[in-house]
Amino acid sequence: MESAENLSDQVVGVQQEAPPTPVDVDSAVLLLGAGVTAITHPLLYVKLLIQVGHEPLPPTVGTTMFGRRVLYLPGFFSYAQHIVKVDGKRGLFRGLSPRIVSSTISTVVRSKVKQQVELLSKRDDMQTSLRKVVQETSHEMIIQCLSRVATHPFHVMSVRCMAQFVGREATYNGMFSCIAKIFKEEGFAGFYVGLIPHVVGEVLFLWCCNLLAHFINTYAVDESFSQASAVRSYTKFVMGIAVSVLTYPFMLVANLMAVNDCGLAAGLPPHSPIFKSWLHCWSHLSHKGHLFRGSSFFFRRVPVMSPPSIED
């Protein structure tokens, strides 16, 4: 007959071997998402300031690989050092709180919607591979759109908090003050400025990436090739990088519209014209040759159409 001590040890062992509950998994995912968001925030902060055209440091003379002398704007590390010099190390994390909330809401919304979509998709078996890709992409599009609608207000708040660096304002501080200010001055619509180009860019990215990966895997990768399965596993990743370059202008326009005419120097003349719509913003950037402004952190040349001045 087993002693009570042995029985208790067995119970503990069973508890240790028990699989993690959905709550534990969700908590781990949320914590991981928050950690990644915090670590990568300085990168996105510098990118945002470059996107709005803020160039506080003068360009430097450099040479290309062919020996031609060109003017280079400061890269990420120089820009980050400037932010630390002005605001301290904590300044690199300006606007982080709304992004963490946005990441958390996005994870929860995606999880819930994905469960519902998977239940519906089980009712319809796919006959063809292309049809399967189309349906899976449609489901991803629904999840992405709902997630964007739920999190966009926090994206707007985060962008405006970061853009305050340009004019040294302190208008948007905590999230509650941001919510109150935006609702008071712009109404409910103020939380969704720049939503359309963001959604359009993400939808185009999903469809182009998934369809291109499918056609390449189906018609370009030969079955007789010994590494065909390995190549197929990387196709979507490579297509994602390529397509993200093409859809980058939509993200740029969305961020510019988030600060457009909101009372911050970054979105007002003379730093930036006031745009009537996101298409007006796109047209202006295209005319200036700035549709890919901020797409690179390093080796940023002074735009050809712009004079080599401190402010873009």
Summary of the structure (lengths in Angstrom):
residues: 312
radius of gyration: 23.9
end to end distance: 82.7
largest distance: 89.2
contacts: 885
relative contact order: 0.12
helix: 69%
strand: 4%
